[in-house]
């Protein structure tokens, strides 16, 4: 609805910004809700492969959307993109009703296990006292603080190297094409190799990719390096769900933890581009890439050293003492 109304707002900044804000607020629900739906439908055993499949289709949809947008702009102008978003979103809305409510285990979707039906969730603030959760939050924040500004920075870098508009578009498509098979493989890799090994690949590929931009000086080489983004982002979208499921299994608050990780992503996504804009303007591309490569390496180091493997982790819960049973006076 928001994007469909944008062309009607003409050139007035206030209504356009308001619509974008509302659309962004709605979009923030998608990742946690899709993860919860997957857990509610298939359970812990099939969660990773299901999320990998979902993310594969997600990235394939991004490719189709980008190609369709290019064709629509050429044929009908920029406004046609916003109307196309409205049509596809309407179809997506009705597709939600194809999910049968009877197939959803709402209890399991909160992070409680299937084994003990008397299990109760711990206090939500217990998540914030978990050392693993805190270090994982910090590493995710650093990851996205370094990763978010790189795509627009790379597009500007391609332009500064006199690259064409098609090559600027290719920086997006190249990464998305790689994300499709990587996301499918990441779900299986979580089960085979563990969560930490898979996520470590995503975290360490990022500083390698950013640092590598300083060695290339042709637009095509920059575009080819952008394929490394597909590895990091393709893995992250799958493994972060597996980590959240492990850390909350038997404790509850799976959705709260997914929201916490999404918050780290959002803060990094806002702060990163602001910082990169200032750095590029005053220091140039090379020093900006150096700075964000160091930041990405810091996040990778924090994850590697302080976040343990969570696969098969047994959660220790502090059970609240049961209320004493009332004493019944049986004397007459």
LINSUL-V696230 format. One record per run of one state. SS is the DSSP state (A for helix, B for strand, O for the rest). FROM is the first residue (numbers start at 1). LEN is the number of residues. If there is no record, write none. Layout:
ss:SS from:FROM len:LEN
ss:SS from:FROM len:LEN
This chain:
ss:O from:1 len:1
ss:A from:2 len:8
ss:O from:10 len:3
ss:A from:13 len:30
ss:O from:43 len:4
ss:A from:47 len:30
ss:O from:77 len:2
ss:A from:79 len:18
ss:O from:97 len:4
ss:A from:101 len:3
ss:O from:104 len:2
ss:A from:106 len:4
ss:O from:110 len:14
ss:A from:124 len:6
ss:O from:130 len:1
ss:A from:131 len:30
ss:O from:161 len:4
ss:A from:165 len:29
ss:O from:194 len:1
ss:A from:195 len:21
ss:O from:216 len:3
ss:A from:219 len:7
ss:O from:226 len:1
ss:A from:227 len:22
ss:O from:249 len:5
ss:A from:254 len:30
ss:O from:284 len:1
ss:A from:285 len:22
ss:O from:307 len:26
